[in-house]
Amino acid sequence: MVDPLPASVELAIYLYFLGVAAVGLAVHGRLWLASRVRRRLYDGAFVSAVVDRREEP
């Protein structure tokens, strides 16, 4: 039978998993937002609005 881990080691393992999950969520969120912005930029509506502003006197 395996002896149980000390509470400090168990806490460190759980904190490591939470840290990895937080980093993964942050990377996923940044990629998701970047794709939405890129889609809006090349969708035409945003680009035409910027071009219209530049043509005004």
PANU-311298 format. One record per atom (N, C-alpha, C): residue number from 1; residue in three letters; chain; atom name; x, y, z. Coordinates in pm, 1 decimal. Layout:
atom pos = NUM&code = ALA&unit = A&site = CA&xx = X&yy = Y&zz = Z
...
// end
This chain:
atom pos = 1&code = MET&unit = A&site = N&xx = 83.7&yy = -117.3&zz = 0.0
atom pos = 1&code = MET&unit = A&site = CA&xx = 0.0&yy = 0.0&zz = 0.0
atom pos = 1&code = MET&unit = A&site = C&xx = 88.5&yy = 124.1&zz = 0.0
atom pos = 2&code = VAL&unit = A&site = N&xx = 40.4&yy = 230.6&zz = -64.5
atom pos = 2&code = VAL&unit = A&site = CA&xx = 117.0&yy = 354.3&zz = -76.1
atom pos = 2&code = VAL&unit = A&site = C&xx = 82.2&yy = 446.1&zz = 39.8
atom pos = 3&code = ASP&unit = A&site = N&xx = 185.4&yy = 505.0&zz = 98.2
atom pos = 3&code = ASP&unit = A&site = CA&xx = 163.3&yy = 600.1&zz = 207.0
atom pos = 3&code = ASP&unit = A&site = C&xx = 104.3&yy = 729.0&zz = 150.4
atom pos = 4&code = PRO&unit = A&site = N&xx = 16.5&yy = 795.9&zz = 225.2
atom pos = 4&code = PRO&unit = A&site = CA&xx = -40.3&yy = 923.1&zz = 177.1
atom pos = 4&code = PRO&unit = A&site = C&xx = 66.1&yy = 1032.6&zz = 174.1
atom pos = 5&code = LEU&unit = A&site = N&xx = 47.5&yy = 1125.9&zz = 82.8
atom pos = 5&code = LEU&unit = A&site = CA&xx = 141.0&yy = 1237.7&zz = 71.1
atom pos = 5&code = LEU&unit = A&site = C&xx = 116.6&yy = 1337.8&zz = 182.4
atom pos = 6&code = PRO&unit = A&site = N&xx = 221.9&yy = 1408.0&zz = 222.1
atom pos = 6&code = PRO&unit = A&site = CA&xx = 200.7&yy = 1515.9&zz = 319.6
atom pos = 6&code = PRO&unit = A&site = C&xx = 110.0&yy = 1624.0&zz = 260.1
atom pos = 7&code = ALA&unit = A&site = N&xx = 42.5&yy = 1696.2&zz = 345.8
atom pos = 7&code = ALA&unit = A&site = CA&xx = -52.8&yy = 1798.4&zz = 301.3
atom pos = 7&code = ALA&unit = A&site = C&xx = 16.3&yy = 1907.2&zz = 219.4
atom pos = 8&code = SER&unit = A&site = N&xx = 138.8&yy = 1943.1&zz = 252.9
atom pos = 8&code = SER&unit = A&site = CA&xx = 208.7&yy = 2048.6&zz = 178.9
atom pos = 8&code = SER&unit = A&site = C&xx = 240.2&yy = 2004.2&zz = 36.1
atom pos = 9&code = VAL&unit = A&site = N&xx = 276.2&yy = 1877.1&zz = 17.6
atom pos = 9&code = VAL&unit = A&site = CA&xx = 305.4&yy = 1826.0&zz = -116.6
atom pos = 9&code = VAL&unit = A&site = C&xx = 176.9&yy = 1819.4&zz = -198.4
atom pos = 10&code = GLU&unit = A&site = N&xx = 70.6&yy = 1774.7&zz = -136.4
atom pos = 10&code = GLU&unit = A&site = CA&xx = -57.3&yy = 1767.6&zz = -205.4
atom pos = 10&code = GLU&unit = A&site = C&xx = -104.1&yy = 1907.8&zz = -246.9
atom pos = 11&code = LEU&unit = A&site = N&xx = -87.5&yy = 2005.2&zz = -159.0
atom pos = 11&code = LEU&unit = A&site = CA&xx = -123.3&yy = 2143.4&zz = -190.4
atom pos = 11&code = LEU&unit = A&site = C&xx = -38.8&yy = 2196.0&zz = -306.0
atom pos = 12&code = ALA&unit = A&site = N&xx = 90.3&yy = 2165.3&zz = -306.4
atom pos = 12&code = ALA&unit = A&site = CA&xx = 178.0&yy = 2209.9&zz = -414.6
atom pos = 12&code = ALA&unit = A&site = C&xx = 135.0&yy = 2150.6&zz = -548.4
atom pos = 13&code = ILE&unit = A&site = N&xx = 95.0&yy = 2025.5&zz = -548.4
atom pos = 13&code = ILE&unit = A&site = CA&xx = 49.7&yy = 1960.9&zz = -672.3
atom pos = 13&code = ILE&unit = A&site = C&xx = -77.2&yy = 2029.0&zz = -723.7
atom pos = 14&code = TYR&unit = A&site = N&xx = -172.6&yy = 2052.5&zz = -635.3
atom pos = 14&code = TYR&unit = A&site = CA&xx = -296.6&yy = 2117.7&zz = -676.8
atom pos = 14&code = TYR&unit = A&site = C&xx = -271.6&yy = 2260.0&zz = -725.5
atom pos = 15&code = LEU&unit = A&site = N&xx = -181.8&yy = 2333.9&zz = -659.4
atom pos = 15&code = LEU&unit = A&site = CA&xx = -149.8&yy = 2469.5&zz = -704.4
atom pos = 15&code = LEU&unit = A&site = C&xx = -81.1&yy = 2468.4&zz = -840.7
atom pos = 16&code = TYR&unit = A&site = N&xx = 2.2&yy = 2367.7&zz = -864.8
atom pos = 16&code = TYR&unit = A&site = CA&xx = 67.0&yy = 2353.9&zz = -994.9
atom pos = 16&code = TYR&unit = A&site = C&xx = -38.1&yy = 2331.1&zz = -1103.5
atom pos = 17&code = PHE&unit = A&site = N&xx = -131.8&yy = 2240.6&zz = -1079.2
atom pos = 17&code = PHE&unit = A&site = CA&xx = -236.9&yy = 2214.4&zz = -1177.6
atom pos = 17&code = PHE&unit = A&site = C&xx = -322.9&yy = 2338.8&zz = -1201.4
atom pos = 18&code = LEU&unit = A&site = N&xx = -354.3&yy = 2412.3&zz = -1096.8
atom pos = 18&code = LEU&unit = A&site = CA&xx = -431.6&yy = 2536.1&zz = -1113.5
atom pos = 18&code = LEU&unit = A&site = C&xx = -352.4&yy = 2640.2&zz = -1192.6
atom pos = 19&code = GLY&unit = A&site = N&xx = -223.0&yy = 2648.0&zz = -1168.6
atom pos = 19&code = GLY&unit = A&site = CA&xx = -138.8&yy = 2742.0&zz = -1243.9
atom pos = 19&code = GLY&unit = A&site = C&xx = -132.8&yy = 2707.3&zz = -1391.8
atom pos = 20&code = VAL&unit = A&site = N&xx = -116.5&yy = 2578.2&zz = -1422.4
atom pos = 20&code = VAL&unit = A&site = CA&xx = -113.0&yy = 2534.2&zz = -1562.1
atom pos = 20&code = VAL&unit = A&site = C&xx = -248.0&yy = 2561.8&zz = -1628.8
atom pos = 21&code = ALA&unit = A&site = N&xx = -357.2&yy = 2537.5&zz = -1557.9
atom pos = 21&code = ALA&unit = A&site = CA&xx = -490.4&yy = 2564.5&zz = -1612.9
atom pos = 21&code = ALA&unit = A&site = C&xx = -509.5&yy = 2714.2&zz = -1636.7
atom pos = 22&code = ALA&unit = A&site = N&xx = -461.3&yy = 2798.2&zz = -1547.1
atom pos = 22&code = ALA&unit = A&site = CA&xx = -475.3&yy = 2942.6&zz = -1563.4
atom pos = 22&code = ALA&unit = A&site = C&xx = -396.2&yy = 2992.5&zz = -1683.8
atom pos = 23&code = VAL&unit = A&site = N&xx = -275.5&yy = 2941.5&zz = -1701.3
atom pos = 23&code = VAL&unit = A&site = CA&xx = -195.4&yy = 2981.1&zz = -1818.0
atom pos = 23&code = VAL&unit = A&site = C&xx = -262.5&yy = 2935.0&zz = -1946.5
atom pos = 24&code = GLY&unit = A&site = N&xx = -312.7&yy = 2813.2&zz = -1948.0
atom pos = 24&code = GLY&unit = A&site = CA&xx = -381.6&yy = 2763.0&zz = -2066.7
atom pos = 24&code = GLY&unit = A&site = C&xx = -505.6&yy = 2844.5&zz = -2098.9
atom pos = 25&code = LEU&unit = A&site = N&xx = -580.7&yy = 2882.4&zz = -1997.6
atom pos = 25&code = LEU&unit = A&site = CA&xx = -699.2&yy = 2963.8&zz = -2018.6
atom pos = 25&code = LEU&unit = A&site = C&xx = -662.2&yy = 3102.5&zz = -2070.9
atom pos = 26&code = ALA&unit = A&site = N&xx = -554.3&yy = 3160.1&zz = -2019.0
atom pos = 26&code = ALA&unit = A&site = CA&xx = -511.1&yy = 3291.7&zz = -2065.6
atom pos = 26&code = ALA&unit = A&site = C&xx = -466.9&yy = 3286.5&zz = -2211.6
atom pos = 27&code = VAL&unit = A&site = N&xx = -392.0&yy = 3183.9&zz = -2248.4
atom pos = 27&code = VAL&unit = A&site = CA&xx = -347.8&yy = 3170.4&zz = -2387.7
atom pos = 27&code = VAL&unit = A&site = C&xx = -467.9&yy = 3148.6&zz = -2478.8
atom pos = 28&code = HIS&unit = A&site = N&xx = -559.4&yy = 3064.5&zz = -2437.4
atom pos = 28&code = HIS&unit = A&site = CA&xx = -678.9&yy = 3039.5&zz = -2517.2
atom pos = 28&code = HIS&unit = A&site = C&xx = -760.1&yy = 3167.7&zz = -2535.5
atom pos = 29&code = GLY&unit = A&site = N&xx = -776.9&yy = 3244.4&zz = -2430.0
atom pos = 29&code = GLY&unit = A&site = CA&xx = -852.2&yy = 3368.4&zz = -2437.8
atom pos = 29&code = GLY&unit = A&site = C&xx = -787.6&yy = 3469.6&zz = -2531.1
atom pos = 30&code = ARG&unit = A&site = N&xx = -655.4&yy = 3481.8&zz = -2523.9
atom pos = 30&code = ARG&unit = A&site = CA&xx = -586.3&yy = 3576.1&zz = -2612.0
atom pos = 30&code = ARG&unit = A&site = C&xx = -598.4&yy = 3535.0&zz = -2758.3
atom pos = 31&code = LEU&unit = A&site = N&xx = -585.5&yy = 3405.6&zz = -2785.5
atom pos = 31&code = LEU&unit = A&site = CA&xx = -599.6&yy = 3358.7&zz = -2923.2
atom pos = 31&code = LEU&unit = A&site = C&xx = -742.2&yy = 3378.0&zz = -2973.5
atom pos = 32&code = TRP&unit = A&site = N&xx = -840.1&yy = 3353.4&zz = -2888.5
atom pos = 32&code = TRP&unit = A&site = CA&xx = -979.9&yy = 3369.6&zz = -2927.1
atom pos = 32&code = TRP&unit = A&site = C&xx = -1010.8&yy = 3516.2&zz = -2957.8
atom pos = 33&code = LEU&unit = A&site = N&xx = -964.6&yy = 3607.0&zz = -2870.2
atom pos = 33&code = LEU&unit = A&site = CA&xx = -988.2&yy = 3748.9&zz = -2894.5
atom pos = 33&code = LEU&unit = A&site = C&xx = -916.3&yy = 3797.0&zz = -3020.1
atom pos = 34&code = ALA&unit = A&site = N&xx = -794.5&yy = 3750.0&zz = -3042.2
atom pos = 34&code = ALA&unit = A&site = CA&xx = -720.1&yy = 3790.3&zz = -3161.4
atom pos = 34&code = ALA&unit = A&site = C&xx = -791.0&yy = 3744.9&zz = -3288.2
atom pos = 35&code = SER&unit = A&site = N&xx = -847.6&yy = 3625.6&zz = -3285.8
atom pos = 35&code = SER&unit = A&site = CA&xx = -917.9&yy = 3578.8&zz = -3405.2
atom pos = 35&code = SER&unit = A&site = C&xx = -1044.7&yy = 3659.4&zz = -3429.6
atom pos = 36&code = ARG&unit = A&site = N&xx = -1112.7&yy = 3700.5&zz = -3324.0
atom pos = 36&code = ARG&unit = A&site = CA&xx = -1233.8&yy = 3782.7&zz = -3341.7
atom pos = 36&code = ARG&unit = A&site = C&xx = -1198.4&yy = 3919.8&zz = -3396.7
atom pos = 37&code = VAL&unit = A&site = N&xx = -1090.1&yy = 3979.8&zz = -3347.4
atom pos = 37&code = VAL&unit = A&site = CA&xx = -1047.9&yy = 4110.7&zz = -3396.9
atom pos = 37&code = VAL&unit = A&site = C&xx = -1004.3&yy = 4098.6&zz = -3542.4
atom pos = 38&code = ARG&unit = A&site = N&xx = -928.8&yy = 3994.6&zz = -3574.4
atom pos = 38&code = ARG&unit = A&site = CA&xx = -883.1&yy = 3974.5&zz = -3711.7
atom pos = 38&code = ARG&unit = A&site = C&xx = -1001.7&yy = 3955.8&zz = -3805.9
atom pos = 39&code = ARG&unit = A&site = N&xx = -1103.2&yy = 3881.7&zz = -3761.4
atom pos = 39&code = ARG&unit = A&site = CA&xx = -1221.6&yy = 3860.5&zz = -3843.6
atom pos = 39&code = ARG&unit = A&site = C&xx = -1294.8&yy = 3992.0&zz = -3867.3
atom pos = 40&code = ARG&unit = A&site = N&xx = -1302.8&yy = 4076.9&zz = -3764.9
atom pos = 40&code = ARG&unit = A&site = CA&xx = -1369.8&yy = 4206.2&zz = -3782.0
atom pos = 40&code = ARG&unit = A&site = C&xx = -1290.4&yy = 4298.6&zz = -3872.4
atom pos = 41&code = LEU&unit = A&site = N&xx = -1157.5&yy = 4292.4&zz = -3862.9
atom pos = 41&code = LEU&unit = A&site = CA&xx = -1075.4&yy = 4378.6&zz = -3946.9
atom pos = 41&code = LEU&unit = A&site = C&xx = -1093.7&yy = 4344.4&zz = -4094.2
atom pos = 42&code = TYR&unit = A&site = N&xx = -1096.8&yy = 4216.0&zz = -4124.9
atom pos = 42&code = TYR&unit = A&site = CA&xx = -1105.2&yy = 4174.4&zz = -4264.0
atom pos = 42&code = TYR&unit = A&site = C&xx = -1247.6&yy = 4146.7&zz = -4308.9
atom pos = 43&code = ASP&unit = A&site = N&xx = -1342.9&yy = 4173.5&zz = -4222.7
atom pos = 43&code = ASP&unit = A&site = CA&xx = -1482.1&yy = 4153.6&zz = -4259.1
atom pos = 43&code = ASP&unit = A&site = C&xx = -1529.5&yy = 4260.6&zz = -4355.8
atom pos = 44&code = GLY&unit = A&site = N&xx = -1469.2&yy = 4376.5&zz = -4351.3
atom pos = 44&code = GLY&unit = A&site = CA&xx = -1504.2&yy = 4483.5&zz = -4442.8
atom pos = 44&code = GLY&unit = A&site = C&xx = -1566.5&yy = 4602.6&zz = -4373.4
atom pos = 45&code = ALA&unit = A&site = N&xx = -1643.7&yy = 4581.5&zz = -4270.8
atom pos = 45&code = ALA&unit = A&site = CA&xx = -1711.9&yy = 4691.7&zz = -4204.3
atom pos = 45&code = ALA&unit = A&site = C&xx = -1611.9&yy = 4784.3&zz = -4136.6
atom pos = 46&code = PHE&unit = A&site = N&xx = -1517.1&yy = 4727.4&zz = -4065.0
atom pos = 46&code = PHE&unit = A&site = CA&xx = -1419.9&yy = 4809.7&zz = -3994.1
atom pos = 46&code = PHE&unit = A&site = C&xx = -1326.8&yy = 4878.5&zz = -4093.1
atom pos = 47&code = VAL&unit = A&site = N&xx = -1283.8&yy = 4806.6&zz = -4194.7
atom pos = 47&code = VAL&unit = A&site = CA&xx = -1191.0&yy = 4863.2&zz = -4292.3
atom pos = 47&code = VAL&unit = A&site = C&xx = -1257.5&yy = 4976.1&zz = -4368.7
atom pos = 48&code = SER&unit = A&site = N&xx = -1384.2&yy = 4959.6&zz = -4408.3
atom pos = 48&code = SER&unit = A&site = CA&xx = -1452.3&yy = 5065.7&zz = -4482.0
atom pos = 48&code = SER&unit = A&site = C&xx = -1473.4&yy = 5188.3&zz = -4393.8
atom pos = 49&code = ALA&unit = A&site = N&xx = -1497.1&yy = 5169.9&zz = -4265.1
atom pos = 49&code = ALA&unit = A&site = CA&xx = -1513.6&yy = 5283.9&zz = -4174.6
atom pos = 49&code = ALA&unit = A&site = C&xx = -1383.9&yy = 5361.9&zz = -4162.1
atom pos = 50&code = VAL&unit = A&site = N&xx = -1272.4&yy = 5294.4&zz = -4156.9
atom pos = 50&code = VAL&unit = A&site = CA&xx = -1143.2&yy = 5362.2&zz = -4146.6
atom pos = 50&code = VAL&unit = A&site = C&xx = -1112.5&yy = 5435.3&zz = -4276.5
atom pos = 51&code = VAL&unit = A&site = N&xx = -1139.4&yy = 5374.3&zz = -4388.8
atom pos = 51&code = VAL&unit = A&site = CA&xx = -1114.3&yy = 5437.7&zz = -4518.1
atom pos = 51&code = VAL&unit = A&site = C&xx = -1201.4&yy = 5560.6&zz = -4535.1
atom pos = 52&code = ASP&unit = A&site = N&xx = -1327.9&yy = 5552.7&zz = -4493.5
atom pos = 52&code = ASP&unit = A&site = CA&xx = -1417.1&yy = 5668.6&zz = -4503.3
atom pos = 52&code = ASP&unit = A&site = C&xx = -1366.0&yy = 5785.0&zz = -4420.8
atom pos = 53&code = ARG&unit = A&site = N&xx = -1312.9&yy = 5760.9&zz = -4304.8
atom pos = 53&code = ARG&unit = A&site = CA&xx = -1260.4&yy = 5867.3&zz = -4219.4
atom pos = 53&code = ARG&unit = A&site = C&xx = -1140.5&yy = 5935.1&zz = -4284.0
atom pos = 54&code = ARG&unit = A&site = N&xx = -1057.6&yy = 5858.0&zz = -4350.5
atom pos = 54&code = ARG&unit = A&site = CA&xx = -938.3&yy = 5915.1&zz = -4412.6
atom pos = 54&code = ARG&unit = A&site = C&xx = -974.2&yy = 6001.7&zz = -4532.8
atom pos = 55&code = GLU&unit = A&site = N&xx = -1085.6&yy = 5975.3&zz = -4598.6
atom pos = 55&code = GLU&unit = A&site = CA&xx = -1123.4&yy = 6050.7&zz = -4716.1
atom pos = 55&code = GLU&unit = A&site = C&xx = -1193.5&yy = 6181.1&zz = -4682.2
atom pos = 56&code = GLU&unit = A&site = N&xx = -1235.2&yy = 6198.5&zz = -4555.7
atom pos = 56&code = GLU&unit = A&site = CA&xx = -1302.2&yy = 6322.3&zz = -4517.8
atom pos = 56&code = GLU&unit = A&site = C&xx = -1201.9&yy = 6437.1&zz = -4515.1
atom pos = 57&code = PRO&unit = A&site = N&xx = -1247.8&yy = 6558.6&zz = -4552.5
atom pos = 57&code = PRO&unit = A&site = CA&xx = -1153.6&yy = 6673.1&zz = -4554.4
atom pos = 57&code = PRO&unit = A&site = C&xx = -1111.7&yy = 6718.7&zz = -4417.6
// end
